[in-house]
Amino acid sequence: MNVPELKRATAAAVEVVPQWGMDGAVLAVVLIKEAFVVDRRGRVSRTHDAVVHRTDVPWDEDAPEASSVRFPCDVCVHKPATDVVVVGSAVAAYATRQTSLDVLVEVGPLRRAVRVFGPRVWYRGALGMTLSEPAPFESVPVRWELAWGGADFTDPARPVEEPRNPVGRGVVADPATLEHQPGPQIEDPADLIETHRTRPPPAGLAAIGRHYHPRRTFAGTADERWLRERMPLPPADFDDRFHQVAAPGLTAAGRLRGGEPVLVSNMGAQGPLSFELPRLNFFAGMRRRGELVESPPALDTVTLLPNERRVEMTWRAVFTLPRSLREVDFLQVHEKARVA
């Protein structure tokens, strides 16, 4: 599918991606993305080097099919709310070695805490398989492979899975197989693991994959009828909440707008990351038959990279294209306001 010419007046990254609408209309999705760095005083500077991801970027690029998501795909038609995604590792101030750290993320009204432990193994205790004392660490990546979860399909008659985190540690068909195996290192400090029977909700800050619960419950029914009647359109029961990628507790009730206070602790050797989300305001319009129609871009993803003292923000606008692109003169994106 082709898209109209883009005229832009901003240093932010701008890409136009064609997509199918639920009704079969061809849509032009305008993605605007900007990156910033934050100094120790909380002052924010633009870097103009943001990259629009057209596919999920895994943590382990050598085994993407088994890896959790590091950077989620930016391409979709609509997100109902703003996601906050955290990419990085737990690190104490000055990189001092610790056996555990409480990581806190606050963005406006959103708050999420996880406790990160050094390496631990399962051992056979009086109440079942339990976890050893954690070894000291300098850095632990906060990714879903290190949280409670997992899947075990070794016995087809007894498959087990933690659908909220199928790549994690601890969920197995036979608990005896856990002995001496690495244990979870990322937990909810309000719901800590006591034995393999505890089974808490998986704790994390990173993006969740397409096949994780609850995202997969919103994907719709891709059955034979869909193949016959709708493909390549989304299933008739597709829900836009499928595109919400944030960990539990990090999706806003509506839209973040910029100006919200941000605090991330214990994810940087230089100390806490504290600043206000930049306020940027963009115009996105489509000139059709001489008339300029606006679609206000909405902020739908904030990506925090605390180890780098970096933040990325993504805005989205959508236009329905006519059957003939000859009717469209151009798409236009320009910046209305700069960082406060």
Protein Blocks (a to p, Z undefined) as FASTA:
>chain_A
ZZdddddddfbdcdddddddfkopacddddddddddddfkopacdehlaccdfbdcdfbl
mlmmlpccfbdcfbdfbdfbdcdddedddddehhiacfbdcddddehjbccddddddddd
ddddfkbccdddddddfbdcddfklmgcdddfkbmklccddfklmmbghiafblmlmgop
acdfbdcfklccfblmlopadddfbdcdfkbcfklmmnopadfklmmmmoccdcfkbcfk
lmpmbdehiacfbdcebhiacddehiafkbpcddddddddddddddeehiacddddddfb
dcddfknopacddddddddddfblklpnbdcdddfbdcZZ
